[in-house]
């Protein structure tokens, strides 16, 4: 419950919206319209706080199960200190020694890398479940499989900058 007050409400909306977009695509074999996506987003944002908190507590429980037992107290210290505690928080490795993946929604069709979940949950960075290659670690991060959200940066690419900085073209 200590971690709950440090989560970003954005996470509930983001994960559920991504799931709704996938379901829509599977059902109709086309992307959801911007109007429908906006309507879904507004509905998710207006969901009762108790519903959001229940989902967040379940997700935090999954995260705590998937990190090294000796790092659980460090996770609480790191998040509650706003990143002042700078130690690494290690994920349990999967059976191939890589970053664990979890299902953020009950019986969802997508699983998310634990480090991506942490960045979305505690820093409100909108990432896709395929954005793992965009994640880089800070120079202070010393351990493999670290999920400390303050050790994780998102690499910006030239195309991202081009799209973000693109100015409207004159019609003449």
GROMACS elastic network, one bead per residue, 0.5 to 0.9 nm:
[ bonds ]
;  ai    aj funct       b0    kb
    1     5     6  0.72167   500
    1    57     6  0.72645   500
    1    60     6  0.88430   500
    2     5     6  0.62253   500
    2     6     6  0.75806   500
    2    76     6  0.71508   500
    2    79     6  0.89764   500
    2    80     6  0.73553   500
    3     6     6  0.53472   500
    3     7     6  0.66616   500
    3    57     6  0.86844   500
    3    60     6  0.76876   500
    3    75     6  0.87775   500
    3    76     6  0.63405   500
    3    79     6  0.68245   500
    3    80     6  0.68379   500
    4     7     6  0.54151   500
    4     8     6  0.87292   500
    4    53     6  0.74317   500
    4    56     6  0.69095   500
    4    57     6  0.67393   500
    4    60     6  0.78316   500
    5     8     6  0.82427   500
    5    80     6  0.87212   500
    6    79     6  0.69126   500
    6    80     6  0.68316   500
    6    82     6  0.85215   500
    6   121     6  0.87217   500
    6   122     6  0.65618   500
    7    10     6  0.85010   500
    7    11     6  0.76751   500
    7    56     6  0.78754   500
    7    79     6  0.89985   500
    7   120     6  0.89367   500
    7   121     6  0.55642   500
    7   123     6  0.78624   500
    7   124     6  0.84095   500
    8    11     6  0.57525   500
    8    12     6  0.79509   500
    8   120     6  0.79006   500
    8   121     6  0.57779   500
    8   122     6  0.57623   500
    8   123     6  0.68714   500
    8   124     6  0.59154   500
    9    12     6  0.57080   500
    9    13     6  0.69945   500
    9    14     6  0.88612   500
    9    45     6  0.82372   500
    9    52     6  0.77773   500
    9    53     6  0.89897   500
    9    56     6  0.89593   500
    9   121     6  0.80829   500
    9   124     6  0.81462   500
   10    13     6  0.52846   500
   10    14     6  0.59402   500
   10    15     6  0.86272   500
   10    45     6  0.82185   500
   10   120     6  0.79186   500
   10   121     6  0.76793   500
   10   124     6  0.59507   500
   10   125     6  0.87046   500
   10   126     6  0.86710   500
   11    14     6  0.50050   500
   11    15     6  0.60226   500
   11    16     6  0.83222   500
   11    56     6  0.85315   500
   11   117     6  0.86539   500
   11   120     6  0.58172   500
   11   121     6  0.51429   500
   11   122     6  0.81357   500
   11   123     6  0.89584   500
   11   124     6  0.63570   500
   11   125     6  0.86371   500
   11   126     6  0.84334   500
   12    15     6  0.56659   500
   12    16     6  0.61630   500
   12    17     6  0.83770   500
   12    44     6  0.77650   500
   12    45     6  0.82000   500
   12    52     6  0.63716   500
   12    53     6  0.88726   500
   12    55     6  0.76067   500
   12    56     6  0.72888   500
   12   121     6  0.82150   500
   13    16     6  0.54005   500
   13    17     6  0.58206   500
   13    18     6  0.84981   500
   13    41     6  0.65775   500
   13    42     6  0.87653   500
   13    43     6  0.89835   500
   13    44     6  0.55156   500
   13    45     6  0.60758   500
   13    52     6  0.88637   500
   14    17     6  0.51523   500
   14    18     6  0.61387   500
   14    19     6  0.86569   500
   14    41     6  0.82548   500
   14    44     6  0.88890   500
   14   120     6  0.82547   500
   14   124     6  0.88813   500
   14   126     6  0.71895   500
   14   127     6  0.88301   500
   15    18     6  0.52458   500
   15    19     6  0.63628   500
   15    20     6  0.87818   500
   15   104     6  0.72733   500
   15   105     6  0.76116   500
   15   120     6  0.88059   500
   16    19     6  0.50628   500
   16    20     6  0.61935   500
   16    21     6  0.86552   500
   16    41     6  0.87446   500
   16    44     6  0.75376   500
   16   104     6  0.89341   500
   16   105     6  0.74982   500
   17    20     6  0.50069   500
   17    21     6  0.61523   500
   17    22     6  0.86425   500
   17    37     6  0.77539   500
   17    40     6  0.69475   500
   17    41     6  0.64152   500
   17    44     6  0.76408   500
   18    21     6  0.51544   500
   18    22     6  0.63287   500
   18    23     6  0.87329   500
   18   128     6  0.81463   500
   19    22     6  0.51309   500
   19    23     6  0.61928   500
   19    24     6  0.85977   500
   19   105     6  0.81914   500
   19   108     6  0.72798   500
   19   109     6  0.79347   500
   19   110     6  0.79382   500
   20    23     6  0.50641   500
   20    24     6  0.60783   500
   20    25     6  0.85598   500
   20    32     6  0.89451   500
   20    37     6  0.86158   500
   20    40     6  0.80009   500
   21    24     6  0.51387   500
   21    25     6  0.61999   500
   21    26     6  0.86973   500
   21    31     6  0.71579   500
   21    32     6  0.62388   500
   21    37     6  0.75558   500
   22    25     6  0.51179   500
   22    26     6  0.62073   500
   22    27     6  0.86250   500
   22    31     6  0.83469   500
   22    32     6  0.88523   500
   22   109     6  0.84434   500
   23    26     6  0.51339   500
   23    27     6  0.61279   500
   23    28     6  0.85939   500
   23   109     6  0.88596   500
   24    27     6  0.51486   500
   24    28     6  0.59860   500
   24    29     6  0.75582   500
   24    30     6  0.74789   500
   24    31     6  0.70356   500
   24    32     6  0.63044   500
   25    28     6  0.53835   500
   25    31     6  0.53405   500
   25    32     6  0.68167   500
   26    29     6  0.54185   500
   26    30     6  0.77500   500
   27    30     6  0.82501   500
   28    31     6  0.79775   500
   28    32     6  0.87256   500
   30    33     6  0.89222   500
   32    35     6  0.82719   500
   32    36     6  0.63715   500
   32    37     6  0.62380   500
   33    36     6  0.52352   500
   33    37     6  0.60687   500
   33    38     6  0.85361   500
   34    38     6  0.60250   500
   34    39     6  0.85227   500
   35    38     6  0.51205   500
   35    39     6  0.61695   500
   35    40     6  0.86345   500
   36    40     6  0.61199   500
   36    41     6  0.85086   500
   37    40     6  0.50964   500
   37    41     6  0.61290   500
   37    42     6  0.86756   500
   38    42     6  0.62075   500
   38    43     6  0.86526   500
   39    42     6  0.51541   500
   39    43     6  0.62544   500
   39    44     6  0.86833   500
   40    43     6  0.50943   500
   40    44     6  0.61913   500
   40    45     6  0.85929   500
   41    44     6  0.51487   500
   41    45     6  0.61293   500
   41    46     6  0.86334   500
   42    45     6  0.50605   500
   42    46     6  0.61979   500
   42    47     6  0.87620   500
   43    46     6  0.51972   500
   43    47     6  0.64102   500
   44    47     6  0.52065   500
   44    48     6  0.88976   500
   45    48     6  0.84747   500
   46    49     6  0.83957   500
   47    50     6  0.84103   500
   47    51     6  0.67891   500
   47    52     6  0.69770   500
   48    51     6  0.53570   500
   48    52     6  0.65344   500
   48    53     6  0.87227   500
   49    52     6  0.50282   500
   49    53     6  0.59460   500
   49    54     6  0.84654   500
   50    53     6  0.50573   500
   50    54     6  0.60599   500
   50    55     6  0.86331   500
   51    54     6  0.51939   500
   51    55     6  0.63647   500
   51    56     6  0.86649   500
   52    55     6  0.52065   500
   52    56     6  0.61210   500
   52    57     6  0.86247   500
   53    57     6  0.59916   500
   53    58     6  0.85001   500
   54    57     6  0.52201   500
   54    58     6  0.62980   500
   54    59     6  0.87324   500
   55    58     6  0.51553   500
   55    59     6  0.62596   500
   55    60     6  0.86705   500
   55   104     6  0.88902   500
   55   105     6  0.81372   500
   56    59     6  0.50562   500
   56    60     6  0.60767   500
   56    61     6  0.85035   500
   56   121     6  0.87398   500
   57    60     6  0.50633   500
   57    61     6  0.61010   500
   57    62     6  0.86977   500
   58    61     6  0.50639   500
   58    62     6  0.64003   500
   58    63     6  0.87841   500
   58   104     6  0.87595   500
   59    62     6  0.50865   500
   59    63     6  0.62848   500
   59    64     6  0.87058   500
   59   103     6  0.86961   500
   59   104     6  0.62497   500
   59   105     6  0.81388   500
   60    64     6  0.61526   500
   60    65     6  0.86632   500
   61    64     6  0.51764   500
   61    65     6  0.63430   500
   61    66     6  0.87867   500
   62    65     6  0.52127   500
   62    66     6  0.63891   500
   62   102     6  0.76086   500
   62   103     6  0.87573   500
   62   104     6  0.84691   500
   63    66     6  0.51206   500
   63    67     6  0.65153   500
   63    91     6  0.86275   500
   63   102     6  0.80989   500
   63   114     6  0.74519   500
   63   117     6  0.88573   500
   63   118     6  0.85988   500
   64    67     6  0.55658   500
   64    68     6  0.82655   500
   64    69     6  0.80915   500
   64    72     6  0.64240   500
   64    75     6  0.86082   500
   65    68     6  0.80389   500
   65    69     6  0.79468   500
   65    72     6  0.88376   500
   65    92     6  0.86443   500
   66    69     6  0.85482   500
   66    90     6  0.89048   500
   66    91     6  0.58934   500
   66    92     6  0.54890   500
   66    93     6  0.84718   500
   66   100     6  0.72146   500
   66   101     6  0.88887   500
   66   102     6  0.85888   500
   66   114     6  0.83787   500
   67    70     6  0.84091   500
   67    71     6  0.67662   500
   67    72     6  0.67929   500
   67    89     6  0.73379   500
   67    90     6  0.57314   500
   67    92     6  0.50232   500
   67    93     6  0.86488   500
   67   100     6  0.89050   500
   67   147     6  0.85422   500
   68    71     6  0.52971   500
   68    72     6  0.67803   500
   68    89     6  0.76639   500
   68    90     6  0.57591   500
   68    91     6  0.58164   500
   68    92     6  0.55188   500
   69    72     6  0.55317   500
   69    73     6  0.83490   500
   69    92     6  0.88605   500
   70    73     6  0.71393   500
   70    74     6  0.78587   500
   71    74     6  0.50133   500
   71    75     6  0.61934   500
   71    76     6  0.89285   500
   71    88     6  0.81484   500
   71    89     6  0.55904   500
   71    90     6  0.66639   500
   71    91     6  0.87553   500
   72    75     6  0.51344   500
   72    76     6  0.66751   500
   72    77     6  0.88007   500
   72    89     6  0.77736   500
   73    76     6  0.52570   500
   73    77     6  0.62488   500
   73    78     6  0.85986   500
   74    78     6  0.58827   500
   74    79     6  0.84965   500
   74    85     6  0.79809   500
   74    87     6  0.74374   500
   74    88     6  0.82495   500
   74    89     6  0.68525   500
   75    78     6  0.50594   500
   75    79     6  0.61219   500
   75    80     6  0.83830   500
   75    87     6  0.88128   500
   75    88     6  0.85966   500
   75    89     6  0.62154   500
   75   148     6  0.73665   500
   76    79     6  0.53555   500
   76    80     6  0.58829   500
   76    81     6  0.82963   500
   77    80     6  0.53233   500
   77    81     6  0.59142   500
   77    82     6  0.86416   500
   77    83     6  0.85365   500
   77    84     6  0.86461   500
   77    85     6  0.65580   500
   78    81     6  0.53619   500
   78    82     6  0.64756   500
   78    83     6  0.52963   500
   78    84     6  0.65907   500
   78    86     6  0.68238   500
   78    87     6  0.75857   500
   78    89     6  0.86927   500
   78   148     6  0.76131   500
   78   149     6  0.89429   500
   78   150     6  0.84834   500
   79    82     6  0.53290   500
   79    83     6  0.60815   500
   79    84     6  0.84862   500
   79    85     6  0.81068   500
   79   122     6  0.77559   500
   79   148     6  0.84170   500
   79   149     6  0.83318   500
   79   150     6  0.87194   500
   80    83     6  0.77017   500
   80    84     6  0.87532   500
   80    85     6  0.89182   500
   81    84     6  0.52640   500
   81    85     6  0.63599   500
   82    85     6  0.77830   500
   82   150     6  0.84838   500
   83    86     6  0.62271   500
   83   148     6  0.85781   500
   83   149     6  0.82191   500
   83   150     6  0.58238   500
   83   151     6  0.88398   500
   86   140     6  0.77908   500
   86   141     6  0.84404   500
   86   148     6  0.83017   500
   86   150     6  0.77998   500
   86   151     6  0.80680   500
   87   140     6  0.84630   500
   87   141     6  0.77323   500
   87   142     6  0.86020   500
   87   148     6  0.77546   500
   87   151     6  0.89093   500
   88   140     6  0.87301   500
   88   141     6  0.63539   500
   88   142     6  0.70011   500
   88   143     6  0.64863   500
   88   144     6  0.89169   500
   88   145     6  0.88467   500
   88   146     6  0.55738   500
   88   147     6  0.72308   500
   88   148     6  0.58747   500
   88   151     6  0.77659   500
   89   143     6  0.83635   500
   89   145     6  0.80084   500
   89   146     6  0.51390   500
   89   147     6  0.55150   500
   89   148     6  0.52725   500
   90    93     6  0.86168   500
   90   143     6  0.73709   500
   90   144     6  0.73359   500
   90   145     6  0.53465   500
   90   147     6  0.59939   500
   90   148     6  0.78117   500
   91    94     6  0.88230   500
   91    99     6  0.66628   500
   91   100     6  0.66414   500
   91   114     6  0.75776   500
   91   115     6  0.85034   500
   91   144     6  0.86806   500
   91   145     6  0.54199   500
   91   146     6  0.62036   500
   91   147     6  0.64303   500
   92    97     6  0.84491   500
   92    98     6  0.86194   500
   92    99     6  0.74394   500
   92   100     6  0.65864   500
   92   145     6  0.76686   500
   93    96     6  0.72454   500
   93    98     6  0.52581   500
   93    99     6  0.55883   500
   93   100     6  0.57843   500
   93   145     6  0.72122   500
   94    97     6  0.51532   500
   94    98     6  0.54052   500
   94    99     6  0.62284   500
   94   100     6  0.51647   500
   94   101     6  0.79380   500
   95    98     6  0.74989   500
   95   100     6  0.88705   500
   96    99     6  0.88575   500
   97   100     6  0.85967   500
   97   145     6  0.89335   500
   98   144     6  0.89027   500
   98   145     6  0.71783   500
   99   113     6  0.64993   500
   99   114     6  0.67897   500
   99   115     6  0.77315   500
   99   144     6  0.87272   500
   99   145     6  0.56539   500
   99   146     6  0.85763   500
   99   147     6  0.89366   500
  100   112     6  0.84072   500
  100   113     6  0.59693   500
  100   114     6  0.58089   500
  100   115     6  0.85014   500
  100   145     6  0.84102   500
  101   111     6  0.58590   500
  101   112     6  0.51145   500
  101   114     6  0.54606   500
  101   115     6  0.87486   500
  102   105     6  0.89717   500
  102   110     6  0.85805   500
  102   111     6  0.51728   500
  102   112     6  0.53487   500
  102   113     6  0.64673   500
  102   114     6  0.65088   500
  102   117     6  0.85209   500
  103   106     6  0.68306   500
  103   107     6  0.71183   500
  103   108     6  0.62692   500
  103   109     6  0.80490   500
  103   110     6  0.65149   500
  103   112     6  0.63194   500
  104   107     6  0.85810   500
  104   108     6  0.72842   500
  104   110     6  0.81887   500
  104   111     6  0.68862   500
  104   112     6  0.70820   500
  104   117     6  0.81020   500
  105   108     6  0.52583   500
  105   109     6  0.87140   500
  105   110     6  0.85587   500
  105   111     6  0.87518   500
  107   110     6  0.85972   500
  108   111     6  0.73610   500
  110   129     6  0.77472   500
  111   129     6  0.72508   500
  112   115     6  0.84077   500
  112   116     6  0.67867   500
  112   117     6  0.65097   500
  112   128     6  0.85487   500
  112   129     6  0.52877   500
  112   130     6  0.82266   500
  113   116     6  0.54202   500
  113   117     6  0.64190   500
  113   118     6  0.88924   500
  113   129     6  0.70563   500
  113   130     6  0.88487   500
  113   132     6  0.73434   500
  114   117     6  0.50307   500
  114   118     6  0.62725   500
  114   119     6  0.88393   500
  114   147     6  0.67782   500
  115   118     6  0.51401   500
  115   119     6  0.64546   500
  115   120     6  0.88019   500
  115   132     6  0.84241   500
  115   135     6  0.85300   500
  115   145     6  0.81674   500
  115   146     6  0.74052   500
  115   148     6  0.75479   500
  115   149     6  0.71331   500
  115   152     6  0.77080   500
  116   119     6  0.52467   500
  116   120     6  0.62753   500
  116   121     6  0.84833   500
  116   125     6  0.89194   500
  116   127     6  0.70637   500
  116   128     6  0.82695   500
  116   129     6  0.73180   500
  116   131     6  0.78399   500
  116   132     6  0.70613   500
  116   135     6  0.79979   500
  116   147     6  0.82733   500
  116   149     6  0.85163   500
  116   152     6  0.87341   500
  117   120     6  0.52031   500
  117   121     6  0.58588   500
  117   122     6  0.84208   500
  117   127     6  0.86855   500
  117   129     6  0.86663   500
  117   147     6  0.89034   500
  117   149     6  0.89853   500
  118   121     6  0.50583   500
  118   122     6  0.58462   500
  118   123     6  0.76254   500
  118   147     6  0.66412   500
  118   148     6  0.73438   500
  118   149     6  0.55694   500
  119   122     6  0.55452   500
  119   123     6  0.51270   500
  119   124     6  0.65134   500
  119   125     6  0.60881   500
  119   126     6  0.85359   500
  119   127     6  0.83407   500
  119   147     6  0.84643   500
  119   148     6  0.84000   500
  119   149     6  0.51235   500
  119   150     6  0.81053   500
  119   152     6  0.72461   500
  119   153     6  0.86315   500
  120   123     6  0.55882   500
  120   126     6  0.62103   500
  120   127     6  0.68721   500
  120   149     6  0.87066   500
  121   124     6  0.58788   500
  121   125     6  0.80620   500
  121   149     6  0.88430   500
  122   125     6  0.84298   500
  122   149     6  0.68852   500
  123   149     6  0.71878   500
  123   150     6  0.84126   500
  124   127     6  0.89172   500
  125   154     6  0.87032   500
  127   130     6  0.79981   500
  127   131     6  0.61664   500
  127   132     6  0.88138   500
  127   154     6  0.89316   500
  128   131     6  0.53302   500
  128   132     6  0.83539   500
  129   132     6  0.70865   500
  130   133     6  0.76673   500
  130   134     6  0.88997   500
  131   134     6  0.54035   500
  131   135     6  0.70746   500
  131   154     6  0.88017   500
  132   135     6  0.55082   500
  132   136     6  0.88532   500
  133   136     6  0.79617   500
  133   155     6  0.86330   500
  134   153     6  0.82915   500
  134   154     6  0.55649   500
  134   155     6  0.50763   500
  134   156     6  0.75065   500
  134   157     6  0.86293   500
  135   152     6  0.65344   500
  135   153     6  0.57820   500
  135   155     6  0.60923   500
  136   151     6  0.83921   500
  136   152     6  0.59021   500
  136   153     6  0.52044   500
  136   154     6  0.61119   500
  136   155     6  0.65088   500
  137   140     6  0.79849   500
  137   141     6  0.61811   500
  137   142     6  0.89931   500
  137   146     6  0.86891   500
  137   151     6  0.55172   500
  137   153     6  0.58973   500
  137   154     6  0.85781   500
  138   141     6  0.55118   500
  138   142     6  0.88728   500
  138   150     6  0.82182   500
  138   151     6  0.51176   500
  138   152     6  0.62502   500
  138   153     6  0.67988   500
  139   142     6  0.76535   500
  139   151     6  0.81156   500
  140   151     6  0.71075   500
  141   144     6  0.83774   500
  141   146     6  0.74114   500
  141   148     6  0.86438   500
  141   151     6  0.58764   500
  141   152     6  0.85080   500
  142   146     6  0.81759   500
  143   146     6  0.58642   500
  146   149     6  0.86346   500
  146   151     6  0.77917   500
  146   152     6  0.86067   500
  147   150     6  0.85065   500
  147   151     6  0.74747   500
  147   152     6  0.75194   500
  148   151     6  0.53925   500
  148   152     6  0.68984   500
  149   152     6  0.53117   500
  149   153     6  0.82784   500
  150   153     6  0.78381   500
  156   159     6  0.83355   500
  156   160     6  0.62417   500
  156   161     6  0.71358   500
  157   160     6  0.52045   500
  157   161     6  0.64615   500
  157   162     6  0.87022   500
  158   161     6  0.51402   500
  158   162     6  0.60841   500
  158   163     6  0.86450   500
  159   163     6  0.61294   500
  159   164     6  0.84658   500
  160   163     6  0.53198   500
  160   164     6  0.60759   500
  160   165     6  0.84998   500
  161   164     6  0.50489   500
  161   165     6  0.58693   500
  161   166     6  0.81273   500
  162   165     6  0.53135   500
  162   166     6  0.56692   500
  163   166     6  0.52240   500
  163   167     6  0.88059   500
  164   167     6  0.87028   500
  166   169     6  0.86042   500
  169   172     6  0.89186   500
